[in-house]
Amino acid sequence: MVKTQLGRSTWEFSKVRILSSAVAVGPLEGQGPLANDFDIIHEDLYIGQDTWEKAERKLFEEALDLSIKKAGLTKDQINLMIAGDLLNQIISASFTATYSQIPYLGVYGACSTSMEALALSAALIEGDFADYIVSGCSSHNSTAEKQYRYPTEYGGQKPPYAQWTVTGSGVAIVGKGLVGPRVKYATIGKIVDMGLKDPFDMGSAMAPAAVDTIVQHFKDTGRNPEDYDLIVTGDLASVGYPIAKKLLLEQGYDMSTVYNDCGLMIYSPNQEVFAGGSGCASSAVVTYGHIMKKLNQKEFNKVLVVATGALLSPISYQQGESIPCIAHAVAIENEED
């Protein structure tokens, strides 16, 4: 019998696989270096809808439908949907659940939602509470700007250390089976608040939380950076990424050969995205598109995805509160039965 709790914060799984995954993205993401790894690319931010919120929902619906089709299943065979997004009351996930009519648990971890949902899905599969679970999330640049900052039409200026919310949705079908990469570990993060208050500078705020979870993962599992082909954070981008590398090195972990960040991977350096990508979809589309493709082709064998989230809201930062942050890590790997 596999011990399912390792150390303080890590769960180990013995029979959970990602059976399929699908990704739908917007135009800017489709112009980036990972375009060939995305299933659906749209040419405009409205995606044929009359609001950006409906457009985000459409992305989610497309990724959900395609992931189920890829798994060779029907919606009626899916026991549960665990999903979230950035918007108030997680409306993109909730309306997508209305569309799908799959039993639904909504979760919110800001940009850490992708791995929060995957970790919970894996735990329920491992515990025999479900056979198949949809795990996913979404974000949209224009919906996030409207909620957290200023509507795009306002033309508000941003500092160079700001980030560009990824427009997209990534969905995985999690279950038992004989094919597909395994979900091996999930390390659940704790809140790290460094007292930073600038809502544009999420990379600096989230980097310590990412480091805390990565170090805890290594302690709980006995693994080291060299045990992975790739370790990625969700959206620290060009500001938080070097901070995380430095903090990890100070704790004795040299990540220079295996560490990258989804917010840096999704866009080209010549794209005008400020410091890089952010949002729920940053880690979701890179993981369920690019990384899953590499795992299925055996170009990667072990990957640690560390989704990072800044748990602020417009209310909290308008009242002068600091930015509490969190990171959740999931190890996905090819492993023989």
Sequence and secondary structure as in RCSB ss.txt:
>XXXX:A:sequence
MVKTQLGRSTWEFSKVRILSSAVAVGPLEGQGPLANDFDIIHEDLYIGQDTWEKAERKLFEEALDLSIKKAGLTK
DQINLMIAGDLLNQIISASFTATYSQIPYLGVYGACSTSMEALALSAALIEGDFADYIVSGCSSHNSTAEKQYRY
PTEYGGQKPPYAQWTVTGSGVAIVGKGLVGPRVKYATIGKIVDMGLKDPFDMGSAMAPAAVDTIVQHFKDTGRNP
EDYDLIVTGDLASVGYPIAKKLLLEQGYDMSTVYNDCGLMIYSPNQEVFAGGSGCASSAVVTYGHIMKKLNQKEF
NKVLVVATGALLSPISYQQGESIPCIAHAVAIENEED
>XXXX:A:secstr
    EETTTEEE SS EEEEEEEEE HHHHTSTTGGG SEE SSTTTTSSSHHHHHHHHHHHHHHHHHHHTT  G
GG  EEEEEESSGGGHHHHHHHHHHT  EEE   GGGHHHHHHHHHHHHHHTTS SEEEEEEEE HHHHHHHHS 
 GGG     TT BEE  EEEEEEEE  SSS EEEEEE    B      TT HHHHHHHHHHHHHHHHHHHH   G
GG SEEEESS HHHHHHHHHHHHHHTT   TTTEEEHHHHSS TTS  BT EESHHHHHHIIIIIIHHHHHTTS 
SEEEEEEEEE   HHHHHTT    EEEEEEEEE    
